[in-house]
Amino acid sequence: MSRRFNKPAKSQTMALLPLPVDVDLVRFETNLLQIGFFSAQDTRKKKRDTLRRLEQTITRDGQRIRVTAEFRSSEMLGLPSTADRDKFLALMKIVSEQRARQGTIQNPIRFSGYRLLRELGHSDAGQNYDEISNWGRRMADTTITSERVVYFSARKRYSDKTIHVFRSFQRIGESNLDNTDRTEAYEVELEDWLLENLNHGYVVPEDFSAYKMLTRPTAKGIFGNLHMWFHASQGRQVEKDYTELCNYLNVKAYPHASKIRETMGPSLDELVKVRYLSSWELERMTTKPGFKFVLLPGEELLRVIAISHRKQLPDKSGNPLELSKAQQTAIDALLEHGVLPAKAKVLVTQQDPELIIDQIEYASSQVVPDSRGRKKIGNPAGFIIYNIEQRVPVPSSFMTSRKSRELAVRQEEQREKENKEIQKEFRYVEWTENLVNAEINARYQGEDLTKKLREIISQRQRSDSQFKTLSGRYSKTQLESLAMGLLRKDVKNEMSLPNYEEWYERTKQGELF
């Protein structure tokens, strides 16, 4: 592989690169990026691996040494892949906010499932909550056996033991028996080495907003490395051995240029689209058999690297804390219910502000005055604080304002879905009518149609007593209109047209509207 697991030196500043104050930039721990902890396998098409091993001979401190990273996980969970990288980046954004508030990252780290899904742009469907649980379990289950490859920044040494990423992961909260109305939150404890490296600044800043624009696993696997590669090259072109890159990403390598362009080319094109690459070329290597990629940096990547040099996150807890809109809303609600400002600020920095609003609304419903105007609870502020600090779950039957908003959104989505279904049915009716009209026009033209309608009227008057009665009350035009309807019915039956379900299956979705 072309990766280098060298010990950071003064000339290697990327590992300790300061992170700018930017909500879109998140800190990705350098070891996890360098060793390819998250593979680029598309687990929708292939079963997850349970064992993976990366080996390389490198030069470190003037000596040639062999370094190894081995990943193991259970058969049931498998090793982390692209979807797990997505959730880890979202977690790192939440963790970065904790560091900005408190000056340091501390265990345990708590977050709501809704918040994580919102960061990823996912819906709050039950399956997405299940995937959060599987991700957390996978991160806690996977081991990394490091042979002089994982670097402990604070201790300035490499690891020669088996380590984890998450020490523990657990779900807290509740849901109905059918998994609806979930109010789930999660608690993660990071392993000491990871916590130390994050606090010590052994990180690579990644633009989360640009990352979320990517859709291909390989593009996401390459994305973070571009920051390191072009930082080290000072913005000049970078060459990467194709086979070694495939080993790092844990994707299949192909021997032919056409297949390489077909499989990895679209991912590189995606990176060009988000302006992290300006161009790329596939060339044969001159020193050994095989191919290499020649990459040129894009303007957005160079901008992010430049910002990373100019700005730095505050490292001291004494600095003024910039509250998010959700946190300020939670503080205002706490103050309105009699909580002191200092205590309100502590609560919103330690708890999810959206869950705080839920708990305030529920607790308030329990302290309303009785029929005599006396409050059921003498100290409402203390009751609210206790509910928040103890993370007392809000009953699923209680309608919070957040749940009400989400319900309104779902109802609107349902109405739109129903309207689309009605439009499809109208289209089907229009389609059948057009075919029947075309068939009638082909069979009966001019006087032939008039003659056919008179024939139907005469026949019905002889055979249908109810029609005969109506014909005495209807005008000639009305009778011909009725006869046309009967003719259309007979022609439609003769044509054996598909029913709505059959028509819908045959019709492409894009042709319906």
C-alpha positions as CSV (number, residue, x, y, z in Angstrom):
1,M,0.0,0.0,0.0
2,S,1.0,3.6,-0.6
3,R,-0.1,4.6,2.9
4,R,2.6,5.8,5.3
5,F,2.3,5.1,9.0
6,N,5.3,7.2,10.0
7,K,5.6,8.8,13.3
8,P,4.6,12.5,13.1
9,A,7.5,14.9,13.0
10,K,7.8,18.7,12.9
11,S,7.6,18.6,9.1
12,Q,4.5,16.5,9.3
13,T,2.0,19.0,10.6
14,M,-1.2,17.4,9.2
15,A,-1.7,15.2,12.2
16,L,-1.9,18.2,14.5
17,L,-3.6,20.4,12.0
18,P,-5.7,23.0,13.8
19,L,-9.4,22.9,13.1
20,P,-11.3,26.1,12.2
21,V,-14.4,27.3,13.8
22,D,-16.8,26.1,11.1
23,V,-20.0,24.1,11.7
24,D,-19.3,22.1,8.5
25,L,-15.8,21.0,9.5
26,V,-15.5,18.0,11.8
27,R,-12.5,16.3,13.4
28,F,-11.8,12.9,12.0
29,E,-9.2,11.0,14.2
30,T,-6.1,10.5,12.1
31,N,-5.4,6.9,12.9
32,L,-8.8,5.7,11.8
33,L,-8.3,7.5,8.5
34,Q,-4.7,6.3,7.9
35,I,-5.4,2.7,8.6
36,G,-8.6,2.5,6.5
37,F,-10.8,1.5,9.5
38,F,-13.9,2.1,7.4
39,S,-13.8,0.1,4.2
40,A,-15.5,1.3,1.0
41,Q,-17.3,-2.0,0.4
42,D,-20.9,-1.6,-0.7
43,T,-22.6,-3.9,1.9
44,R,-25.9,-3.7,0.0
45,K,-24.3,-5.9,-2.7
46,K,-21.8,-7.9,-0.7
47,K,-21.8,-9.5,2.7
48,R,-19.7,-7.7,5.3
49,D,-16.2,-9.0,6.0
50,T,-15.4,-10.2,9.5
51,L,-11.5,-10.1,9.2
52,R,-9.3,-7.7,7.3
53,R,-5.5,-7.2,7.5
54,L,-3.3,-4.5,6.1
55,E,0.5,-4.8,6.0
56,Q,3.3,-2.5,4.8
57,T,7.0,-2.1,5.0
58,I,7.9,1.5,5.8
59,T,10.9,3.6,6.8
60,R,10.6,5.1,10.3
61,D,13.4,6.8,12.1
62,G,15.9,5.7,9.4
63,Q,14.9,2.0,9.7
64,R,12.8,-0.3,7.5
65,I,10.1,-1.9,9.6
66,R,6.9,-3.9,9.0
67,V,3.7,-2.4,10.3
68,T,0.3,-4.2,10.5
69,A,-3.3,-3.3,11.3
70,E,-5.8,-6.2,11.6
71,F,-9.5,-5.7,12.1
72,R,-11.9,-8.3,13.5
73,S,-15.6,-8.4,14.2
74,S,-18.3,-10.9,14.8
75,E,-20.1,-12.9,12.0
76,M,-23.4,-11.3,12.9
77,L,-22.2,-7.6,12.8
78,G,-19.3,-7.6,10.4
79,L,-16.6,-4.9,10.0
80,P,-17.4,-1.1,9.6
81,S,-18.1,0.2,6.1
82,T,-19.2,3.4,4.4
83,A,-22.6,3.6,6.2
84,D,-20.7,3.4,9.5
85,R,-18.3,6.1,8.4
86,D,-21.3,8.3,7.7
87,K,-22.7,7.9,11.2
88,F,-19.2,8.3,12.8
89,L,-18.7,11.6,11.1
90,A,-22.1,12.8,12.3
91,L,-21.1,11.7,15.8
92,M,-17.8,13.6,15.4
93,K,-19.8,16.8,14.6
94,I,-21.8,16.4,17.8
95,V,-18.6,15.7,19.7
96,S,-17.0,18.8,18.2
97,E,-19.8,20.9,19.6
98,Q,-19.3,19.4,23.0
99,R,-15.6,20.3,22.8
100,A,-16.5,23.9,21.8
101,R,-18.8,24.2,24.8
102,Q,-16.8,22.5,27.4
103,G,-13.2,22.9,26.2
104,T,-12.7,19.1,26.1
105,I,-14.4,15.9,25.1
106,Q,-15.5,13.8,28.0
107,N,-17.2,10.4,28.4
108,P,-20.0,9.5,28.2
109,I,-21.2,11.2,25.0
110,R,-25.0,11.4,24.7
111,F,-27.1,12.2,21.7
112,S,-30.6,11.6,20.4
113,G,-31.3,9.3,17.5
114,Y,-33.3,12.1,15.9
115,R,-30.3,14.5,16.0
116,L,-28.0,11.9,14.4
117,L,-30.5,11.1,11.7
118,R,-31.0,14.8,11.0
119,E,-27.3,15.4,10.6
120,L,-27.2,12.6,8.0
121,G,-30.3,13.9,6.2
122,H,-32.2,10.7,7.0
123,S,-35.8,10.2,8.0
124,D,-36.9,9.1,11.4
125,A,-38.2,5.7,10.1
126,G,-37.8,2.8,12.5
127,Q,-35.3,1.1,10.2
128,N,-33.0,4.0,10.5
129,Y,-33.1,3.8,14.3
130,D,-32.3,0.1,14.1
131,E,-29.3,0.9,11.9
132,I,-28.0,3.4,14.6
133,S,-28.1,0.5,17.1
134,N,-26.3,-1.9,14.7
135,W,-23.7,0.8,14.0
136,G,-23.0,1.4,17.7
137,R,-22.7,-2.3,18.4
138,R,-20.4,-2.8,15.4
139,M,-18.1,0.0,16.5
140,A,-18.0,-1.5,20.0
141,D,-17.5,-5.0,18.8
142,T,-14.7,-4.4,16.2
143,T,-11.1,-4.8,17.4
144,I,-7.9,-3.3,15.9
145,T,-4.8,-5.3,16.5
146,S,-2.0,-2.7,16.0
147,E,1.6,-3.7,15.4
148,R,3.4,-0.3,15.5
149,V,0.7,1.4,13.4
150,V,-1.8,3.2,15.7
151,Y,-0.2,6.3,17.2
152,F,-1.0,7.6,20.7
153,S,-0.5,11.3,20.3
154,A,-0.4,12.3,23.9
155,R,2.0,9.5,24.9
156,K,4.0,9.9,21.6
157,R,4.3,6.2,21.0
158,Y,2.8,3.5,18.7
159,S,0.5,0.8,19.9
160,D,1.4,-2.9,19.9
161,K,-1.9,-4.3,21.3
162,T,-5.5,-5.0,20.5
163,I,-7.8,-2.0,21.0
164,H,-11.4,-0.9,20.4
165,V,-12.9,2.4,19.1
166,F,-16.0,2.4,21.3
167,R,-15.7,1.1,24.9
168,S,-19.5,0.8,25.2
169,F,-22.6,1.7,23.4
170,Q,-26.2,1.7,24.7
171,R,-29.6,2.8,23.7
172,I,-31.8,4.7,26.2
173,G,-35.3,5.9,25.7
174,E,-38.6,4.3,24.7
175,S,-41.0,3.5,21.9
176,N,-44.4,1.9,21.4
177,L,-44.7,-1.9,20.9
178,D,-44.9,-1.3,17.1
179,N,-41.7,0.9,17.2
180,T,-43.7,4.1,16.5
181,D,-43.3,7.4,18.4
182,R,-39.7,6.7,19.3
183,T,-37.9,9.0,21.8
184,E,-34.6,7.2,21.7
185,A,-31.3,8.5,22.8
186,Y,-27.9,6.8,22.9
187,E,-24.8,6.9,25.1
188,V,-21.3,6.2,23.8
189,E,-18.1,5.8,25.7
190,L,-14.9,6.3,23.6
191,E,-11.8,4.3,24.3
192,D,-9.1,6.2,26.2
193,W,-6.7,6.3,23.3
194,L,-9.3,7.8,21.0
195,L,-10.5,10.3,23.6
196,E,-6.9,11.4,24.2
197,N,-6.1,11.8,20.5
198,L,-9.2,13.8,19.8
199,N,-8.5,16.1,22.8
200,H,-4.8,16.4,21.8
201,G,-5.7,17.4,18.2
202,Y,-4.5,14.4,16.4
203,V,-7.2,14.9,13.8
204,V,-7.9,15.7,10.1
205,P,-10.6,18.3,9.4
206,E,-13.2,17.2,7.0
207,D,-16.0,19.2,5.4
208,F,-19.1,17.4,6.4
209,S,-21.4,19.3,4.0
210,A,-19.3,18.4,1.0
211,Y,-19.0,14.8,2.2
212,K,-22.8,14.4,2.4
213,M,-23.0,15.4,-1.3
214,L,-21.2,12.1,-2.2
215,T,-23.2,9.0,-2.9
216,R,-20.6,6.4,-3.9
217,P,-18.8,4.4,-1.2
218,T,-15.4,4.6,-3.0
219,A,-15.7,8.4,-3.3
220,K,-16.4,8.7,0.5
221,G,-13.4,6.4,1.2
222,I,-11.1,8.6,-0.8
223,F,-12.6,11.9,0.4
224,G,-10.8,12.2,3.8
225,N,-7.4,11.2,2.4
226,L,-7.5,14.0,-0.1
227,H,-7.0,16.5,2.8
228,M,-3.8,14.7,3.9
229,W,-2.4,14.0,0.4
230,F,-2.7,17.5,-0.9
231,H,-1.7,19.1,2.4
232,A,1.5,17.0,2.3
233,S,2.1,17.9,-1.4
234,Q,1.4,21.6,-0.7
235,G,-1.3,21.6,-3.4
236,R,0.7,19.9,-6.1
237,Q,-0.5,16.9,-8.1
238,V,-0.5,13.5,-6.3
239,E,0.1,10.1,-7.7
240,K,-1.5,7.0,-6.1
241,D,-0.8,3.3,-6.9
242,Y,-4.2,1.9,-8.1
243,T,-3.7,-1.6,-6.5
244,E,-2.5,-0.2,-3.2
245,L,-5.5,2.2,-3.1
246,C,-7.9,-0.7,-3.7
247,N,-6.3,-2.7,-0.9
248,Y,-6.7,0.4,1.4
249,L,-10.3,0.8,0.4
250,N,-11.0,-2.9,0.5
251,V,-12.4,-3.0,-3.0
252,K,-11.6,-5.3,-5.9
253,A,-8.7,-4.3,-8.1
254,Y,-8.9,-4.9,-11.9
255,P,-6.0,-5.5,-14.4
256,H,-7.4,-3.6,-17.3
257,A,-7.6,0.2,-17.8
258,S,-11.1,0.1,-19.2
259,K,-12.5,-1.8,-16.2
260,I,-10.6,0.5,-13.8
261,R,-12.2,3.6,-15.4
262,E,-15.6,1.9,-15.4
263,T,-15.5,0.9,-11.7
264,M,-13.5,3.7,-9.9
265,G,-13.9,6.5,-12.5
266,P,-17.4,7.5,-11.5
267,S,-16.3,7.9,-7.8
268,L,-13.4,10.2,-8.9
269,D,-15.9,12.1,-11.1
270,E,-18.0,12.6,-8.1
271,L,-15.1,14.2,-6.3
272,V,-14.6,16.5,-9.3
273,K,-18.3,17.4,-9.1
274,V,-17.9,18.6,-5.5
275,R,-14.7,20.4,-6.5
276,Y,-12.4,18.4,-4.3
277,L,-10.5,17.3,-7.5
278,S,-10.1,19.4,-10.5
279,S,-9.1,16.4,-12.7
280,W,-7.7,12.9,-12.7
281,E,-5.9,10.6,-15.1
282,L,-5.1,6.9,-15.2
283,E,-1.6,6.1,-16.3
284,R,0.7,3.1,-16.5
285,M,3.5,3.0,-13.9
286,T,7.1,3.0,-15.2
287,T,8.8,1.4,-12.2
288,K,6.6,-1.7,-11.9
289,P,3.6,-3.3,-13.6
290,G,0.2,-1.7,-13.0
291,F,-1.6,1.6,-13.1
292,K,-1.6,4.8,-11.0
293,F,-3.9,7.7,-10.6
294,V,-2.7,11.2,-11.2
295,L,-4.8,13.6,-9.2
296,L,-5.1,17.4,-9.2
297,P,-6.7,19.3,-6.3
298,G,-10.0,21.1,-6.7
299,E,-10.6,24.7,-5.5
300,E,-13.0,23.7,-2.7
301,L,-10.4,21.3,-1.2
302,L,-7.6,23.9,-1.3
303,R,-10.0,26.4,0.3
304,V,-10.7,24.0,3.2
305,I,-7.0,23.3,3.7
306,A,-6.2,27.1,3.7
307,I,-9.0,27.8,6.2
308,S,-7.6,25.0,8.4
309,H,-4.3,26.9,8.6
310,R,-5.8,30.3,9.4
311,K,-8.3,29.4,12.1
312,Q,-8.3,27.2,15.2
313,L,-11.0,26.1,17.6
314,P,-10.9,27.5,21.1
315,D,-9.0,25.2,23.4
316,K,-9.9,26.8,26.7
317,S,-13.2,26.3,28.5
318,G,-13.1,29.9,29.6
319,N,-13.8,31.2,26.1
320,P,-17.3,32.5,25.4
321,L,-19.5,29.7,24.1
322,E,-21.6,30.2,21.0
323,L,-25.0,28.6,21.5
324,S,-26.9,27.0,18.7
325,K,-30.4,28.1,17.9
326,A,-31.8,24.9,19.5
327,Q,-29.8,25.5,22.7
328,Q,-30.9,29.1,23.0
329,T,-34.5,28.0,22.5
330,A,-34.1,25.5,25.4
331,I,-32.5,28.1,27.6
332,D,-35.4,30.6,27.0
333,A,-37.9,27.8,27.9
334,L,-36.0,27.0,31.1
335,L,-35.9,30.6,32.1
336,E,-39.6,31.0,31.4
337,H,-40.3,28.2,33.9
338,G,-38.2,29.7,36.7
339,V,-34.8,27.9,36.2
340,L,-31.9,30.2,37.0
341,P,-29.7,31.3,34.0
342,A,-26.5,29.6,35.2
343,K,-28.3,26.3,35.8
344,A,-30.1,26.6,32.4
345,K,-26.8,27.0,30.6
346,V,-25.3,24.0,32.3
347,L,-28.4,21.8,31.4
348,V,-28.3,22.7,27.7
349,T,-24.6,22.0,27.4
350,Q,-25.0,18.6,29.0
351,Q,-28.2,17.4,27.4
352,D,-29.8,17.4,24.0
353,P,-31.7,20.7,23.7
354,E,-34.6,19.2,21.8
355,L,-35.1,16.5,24.4
356,I,-35.0,19.3,27.1
357,I,-37.9,21.0,25.3
358,D,-39.8,17.7,25.3
359,Q,-39.2,17.2,29.0
360,I,-40.2,20.8,29.9
361,E,-43.5,20.4,28.1
362,Y,-44.3,17.1,29.8
363,A,-43.2,18.3,33.2
364,S,-45.2,21.5,32.8
365,S,-48.3,19.4,32.1
366,Q,-47.9,17.7,35.5
367,V,-47.7,21.0,37.5
368,V,-50.8,22.7,36.2
369,P,-53.1,24.2,39.0
370,D,-56.0,22.1,40.3
371,S,-59.6,23.2,40.4
372,R,-58.9,25.4,43.4
373,G,-55.9,27.2,41.7
374,R,-53.3,25.3,43.8
375,K,-50.3,23.8,42.0
376,K,-49.9,20.1,42.3
377,I,-46.1,20.5,42.7
378,G,-44.7,23.2,45.0
379,N,-41.4,23.7,43.1
380,P,-42.1,23.4,39.3
381,A,-38.5,24.5,38.4
382,G,-37.0,21.9,40.6
383,F,-39.3,19.2,39.2
384,I,-38.3,20.2,35.6
385,I,-34.6,20.1,36.5
386,Y,-34.9,16.7,38.1
387,N,-36.7,15.3,35.0
388,I,-34.0,16.7,32.7
389,E,-31.0,15.6,34.8
390,Q,-32.4,12.1,35.3
391,R,-33.3,11.9,31.6
392,V,-36.8,10.7,32.6
393,P,-38.4,9.5,29.3
394,V,-41.4,11.4,28.0
395,P,-44.4,8.9,27.6
396,S,-45.0,8.1,24.0
397,S,-48.7,9.0,24.5
398,F,-47.8,12.6,25.3
399,M,-48.0,15.0,22.4
400,T,-45.0,17.3,22.5
401,S,-44.7,20.3,20.2
402,R,-41.9,18.6,18.3
403,K,-43.9,15.4,17.9
404,S,-46.9,17.6,16.7
405,R,-44.7,19.3,14.1
406,E,-43.3,15.9,12.9
407,L,-46.9,14.5,12.8
408,A,-48.0,17.5,10.7
409,V,-45.1,16.9,8.3
410,R,-46.0,13.2,8.0
411,Q,-49.7,14.1,7.4
412,E,-48.8,16.5,4.7
413,E,-46.5,13.8,3.1
414,Q,-49.5,11.4,3.3
415,R,-51.8,13.9,1.6
416,E,-49.3,14.4,-1.2
417,K,-49.0,10.7,-1.6
418,E,-52.8,10.3,-1.9
419,N,-53.0,13.2,-4.4
420,K,-50.3,11.5,-6.5
421,E,-52.3,8.3,-6.4
422,I,-55.5,10.1,-7.5
423,Q,-53.6,11.7,-10.4
424,K,-52.3,8.2,-11.5
425,E,-55.9,6.9,-11.5
426,F,-57.1,9.9,-13.5
427,R,-54.2,9.2,-16.0
428,Y,-55.3,5.6,-16.3
429,V,-58.9,6.6,-17.0
430,E,-57.7,9.2,-19.6
431,W,-55.5,6.5,-21.1
432,T,-58.3,4.0,-21.5
433,E,-60.7,6.6,-22.8
434,N,-58.3,7.7,-25.5
435,L,-57.7,4.1,-26.6
436,V,-61.5,3.4,-26.7
437,N,-62.1,6.6,-28.7
438,A,-59.4,5.7,-31.1
439,E,-60.9,2.2,-31.6
440,I,-64.4,3.7,-32.2
441,N,-63.1,6.2,-34.7
442,A,-61.3,3.4,-36.5
443,R,-64.5,1.2,-36.7
444,Y,-67.1,3.8,-37.3
445,Q,-66.5,6.9,-39.4
446,G,-69.0,9.7,-40.2
447,E,-72.5,8.3,-41.0
448,D,-71.3,4.8,-39.9
449,L,-71.2,6.0,-36.3
450,T,-74.6,7.7,-36.5
451,K,-76.0,4.5,-38.0
452,K,-74.4,2.3,-35.2
453,L,-75.9,4.5,-32.5
454,R,-79.4,4.3,-34.0
455,E,-79.0,0.5,-34.2
456,I,-78.1,0.4,-30.5
457,I,-81.1,2.6,-29.6
458,S,-83.5,0.4,-31.6
459,Q,-82.1,-2.8,-30.2
460,R,-82.3,-1.5,-26.6
461,Q,-85.9,-0.3,-27.1
462,R,-86.9,-3.9,-28.1
463,S,-84.9,-5.8,-25.4
464,D,-84.6,-3.4,-22.5
465,S,-87.9,-2.2,-21.0
466,Q,-86.3,0.3,-18.7
467,F,-84.5,1.8,-21.7
468,K,-87.7,1.9,-23.6
469,T,-89.4,3.9,-20.8
470,L,-86.5,6.3,-20.7
471,S,-86.5,6.8,-24.5
472,G,-89.9,8.3,-24.2
473,R,-88.6,11.0,-21.9
474,Y,-85.2,11.7,-23.5
475,S,-84.5,13.8,-26.6
476,K,-82.8,12.4,-29.7
477,T,-79.4,13.9,-28.6
478,Q,-79.7,12.5,-25.1
479,L,-80.5,9.0,-26.4
480,E,-77.5,9.2,-28.8
481,S,-75.3,10.2,-25.9
482,L,-76.6,7.2,-23.8
483,A,-76.1,4.9,-26.8
484,M,-72.5,6.2,-27.2
485,G,-71.8,5.3,-23.6
486,L,-73.1,1.8,-24.2
487,L,-71.0,1.5,-27.3
488,R,-67.9,2.6,-25.4
489,K,-68.6,0.0,-22.8
490,D,-68.8,-2.8,-25.3
491,V,-65.7,-1.7,-27.2
492,K,-63.7,-1.4,-24.0
493,N,-64.7,-5.0,-23.0
494,E,-63.7,-6.3,-26.5
495,M,-60.3,-4.7,-26.3
496,S,-59.3,-6.5,-23.1
497,L,-57.4,-3.6,-21.7
498,P,-55.2,-4.1,-18.6
499,N,-56.7,-3.1,-15.2
500,Y,-55.2,-0.3,-13.2
501,E,-52.7,-2.4,-11.3
502,E,-51.4,-4.1,-14.5
503,W,-51.2,-0.7,-16.3
504,Y,-49.3,0.9,-13.4
505,E,-46.7,-1.9,-13.3
506,R,-46.1,-1.6,-17.1
507,T,-45.8,2.2,-17.0
508,K,-42.6,3.8,-16.1
509,Q,-42.8,6.1,-13.0
510,G,-41.4,9.1,-14.9
511,E,-44.1,8.8,-17.5
512,L,-47.0,9.2,-15.0
513,F,-46.7,12.9,-14.6
